[in-house]
Amino acid sequence: MTDPSARLTVSRLGCERDDRMLFQDLAFNARAGEIWQITGANGAGKTTLLRILVGLHGFYQGQVRWSRPLAPDLLYLGHDAGIREELSARENLQFSRALSGQSGDLDAALAAVDLYGFEDVPAGRLSAGQRRRIALARLWLGGKSVWVLDEPYTAIDQAGVAKLDARLREAAGAGVLILYTSHHRVGDGVRQLRLGAAGEGR
């Protein structure tokens, strides 16, 4: 039975790849204001699951149901930062903002991820962590109510981890539904779905 309060309902979800079942019989309900951490060993299907949820992977069994059309509400950050190396940090973020329809101040968002002073440096001259933070700056632009983040903590330092933790908690407190893959847990109250273990979210 569908939970009327759920923003996302997943039931009996399974996916097979290369004659191997990645996961099966996944079932959970996710609501506005919740943070869901998806964990599991390498190859367990974490990225595949996120891609199924946002409609980028169509080979699966079961049902994925959003309570309203997802596209206008979605902020999706894939495992690849998606940065053009010849563009500056500001230009990359400006392009992402235009593509997604987000609003917000570019320089304030870059400053929030400690890229103040690097706004006009081509991304190809920045470190891996700095390039990752260009992508993460989109989390400070706002305007989206569903965040799906694939390994957002990759390549960022301890201070960046703390800042990202705080931003995710702040967004969830404002009603954003967040689903992310990582072995890092944002904090208490985070729901967990472990692939390769029990099929039910906790």
N, C-alpha and C positions, 0 to 999 in steps of 0.2 A: 504494500500500500504506500502511495506517495505521501511524503510528509509535506503538508501545505506550507510550512515555515521554511523549507529548504530552498536555497538558491541553486544548489546543484544536487541532483539525485543520481547515484550510480548504482546499478543493480546487475548482479551476475555477470560482471565484466571480465572477459578473458581475452588474451592475445597470444598468438603463436608466431614464432619467428624461426626460420631455418629448422623446421620440424621439431622445435622445442617450445613447450608452453612456458611463456614468461610469467604469466600470472593467470589465475582463473577464479571465478566466483567472488570477485571484489564487490563489496556493497557498502556504501556509506552515504550519508547526507551531510552536506556542508552548507553553512548558513552565513549570512552577512555578519561581519565582525569576528569571524573565527580565523585562526591561523592553523593550517594543516601542514605538518612536516611529513614528507614522503621519504622513507629510508629504505635501505636494502643494499646487498652486495653489488659490486660492479657487474653489469650484465643482467641485473634482476628486472630491468624494464622500466626504470624510473622516468627516463626521458620519453620513452614510448608512451607511458601512461599520460604524461603531461600533454604530449602531442595529440593523443586521442581526446583528451578533455577539451582542448581548444579547437578541435576539428581539423588538425593537420595530418592525422593518420586515420585512415578509414577501414583498416583491416582488423576487425575485432568482433567478438560476440558479446551480447548483452546490451544494456541500455545506458546511455548518458543523456540526462535530461536537465537542461537549464530552465529556470522558471520564467525567463524572458530572453529575447535574443541577446547573445553574448557579445557580438562584435563591437557595438558602441561602448560597452563597459570594460573591455578587456585591455589590460596591459600585460603583454607577454614578453619575457626576456629569456631567450634561449641560452643553451650552454655556450655557444659562440657569442661573443659580445656584439658582433655585427657592426664593427667600427671600420670606416673607410680611413686608411692610414694617411692618405694624401690630404684629408680634411683636418682642420683644427678641431679641438675639443668643442668649441662653441658651434662650429659649422656642423659637426656630427650631431650634436644635440638639437640644433635647429632643424636639421633634416628629419630626425626622429619625431620631433614635436609636430612638424607639418604632416608627416605621414600618418601619425596616430590621432591627430585632432586634439592633442593635449594643449593646455594653456599653461601659463606660469612664466616666471622670469628666468631666462636662461642663465644669466650670470649668478643669480642667487642659488639656483640648483647646482651649478658647478662649484660654487663656494661651499655648499653644504657637504660636498664629497671631497673637500680639500683640494680642489683644482684651481683655487684662486691663484692668479699669476701664471697659469698654464693654459688659459682660455684660448690663446691664439697660436699655440704650439701644434704643429702637425702631429696627429696621433701616432704616426709611425716613429716619432722620436721620443715617445713616452714609454714608460715601463709597462709591463703586463698588468700590474695592479692599477696604474693610472688609466689604462685603456678600459679595464673593467669598470672603473669608477665613472667613466663617461657614460657607459650604459646605465649604471645604477642611478645616475643623476635624474633619469626619467621618473624615479620614484618620488622626487621632490617637485615635479611639475604638476602632479595632481590630475584630477578630472576623470579618473577611472575607478570603478568600484569592485573590479575583480583583478587581482594580481596573480599571475602564474609565472613562477621564477624557477629556472633550472640552474641549480648550483650557484646562487647569487654570491656566496662567500668565497668563491674561487679567487685566489691571487690577491686578496686584500689583507692588510695588516691588522694587528690587534685593535688599534684605534678605529680602523674602518669597520671591523666586526661589531664593536660596541655601538658605533653610530648607526649601522644598518639595523641592529637589534632594536634600537630605540625607535627608528623610523617605522619598522614593521609593527611594533606595538602601538605606536601612535596612530597609524593608518587603520589598524584593526579596531582601535577604540573609536574611530570615526565611522565605522561600519563597513570598511573594506574587507572582502573575503580574500584571503591569501593562501595559496597553495605553493609550496616550494620543496625542492629536493635538496637535501644536504644531510650530513651527519651531525651538523651543528644545530642544537635546539635553541630557539630564540628565548624561551623562558617558560615559567609555569603557565599552565592553562593551554598550552599548545596541544592540539590533537595530533595523533600520530597514526600513520598508515605504513606498515612495514611490509614490503614486498618480499616474497620468499618465506613468509611466516603465515600467520593467520590471515584470512581473507577479509576480515572486518576491520574497519577503522575504529580507533579508540578515542 
